[in-house]
Amino acid sequence: MTSSGPPPSVPYEASDGRTGLSLTSCTERRLRADAERNRTRLLEVAAGLAAERGAANVTMESIAAAAQVGKGTVFRRFGDRTGLMLALLDHHERQLQAAFLTGPPPLGPDAPALARLRAFGPAVMRHEHCHSDLYLAAQGAPDRRYSTSPHELRLTHITMLLRRTKVPGDVELLAHILLGFLDTGLVHHLLTQRGMCLERLEAGWNDLVDRLGART
C-alpha cells in the first residue's frame, strides 16, 4: 500500500512553508533519549553494587540481574566490564578535571605554572585514593589504559605546564614520566604493600618536579 504522506526518511514541508523534521528523526531522537535513560539507570545500579560489594566484585551479569535486563543489554551499552568501570568513573573524573582546568589556585588557572604543577600530583593521588576501588577496576589492558580520554587530558595538562615552566629536554617524554609517577596501580602498591603514606608520595612528586628544573 502506498502512503499519501511524505517519505518518513526525508524532511517534509509544512503547510505554512516551513521545513519540518521527518517523523523518523523524531523517532530517532526518542530512541536516543530512551537509550541514554537506560544507560543512566544501569550506571546507577552498577554504582549501588560497587558501593555495596566493592567494584572488584561487580560483574556484567550481576548488573543485568539487579537491573532486571538481559546481559546482552549491559554489554551493548558499555562494551565490556572495563568500559563499564570507565563509565562509572566519568563523574568523579569530571570533578577532578574541573578542579585543575577551572578551579581555584593553586590547582586552577589563576596560579603560576610551577605552583599548578606542584599541586597537580597530590590532587590526582588524593582523588584516586578516595576512589581507588573503581580506578583499579577500570585500568584494564595497558594499551587501552593509555588511550583513555582522562589519561590524554592529564598528559596534555602536564605537558602544557612543563612548557610554561621552561623545563629543558623532551617535554612530552617528561610529561609521560611524571604521569607514570601517578599511576593508579603504582600508588596503590606503595600505599598498601610498601606502607608509604600520601604525604611521602606528595613530597616525592615535588622533589621530582624540582629535579626537572622547572621555574616559576
Buried (B, 14 or more C-beta within 10 A) or exposed (E): EEEEEEEEEEEEEEEEEEEEEBBEBEEEEEEEEEEEEBBEEBBEBBBEBBEEEEBEEBBBEBBBBBBEBEBEBBBEBBEEBBBBBBBBBEEBBEEBBEBBEEBEEBBBEEBBBBBBBBBBBBBBBBBBBEBBBBBBBBBBEEEBBEEBEBEEBBBEBBBBBBEBBEBEEEBEEBBEEBBEBBBBEEBBEBBEEEEBEBEEBBEBBBEBBEEBEBEE
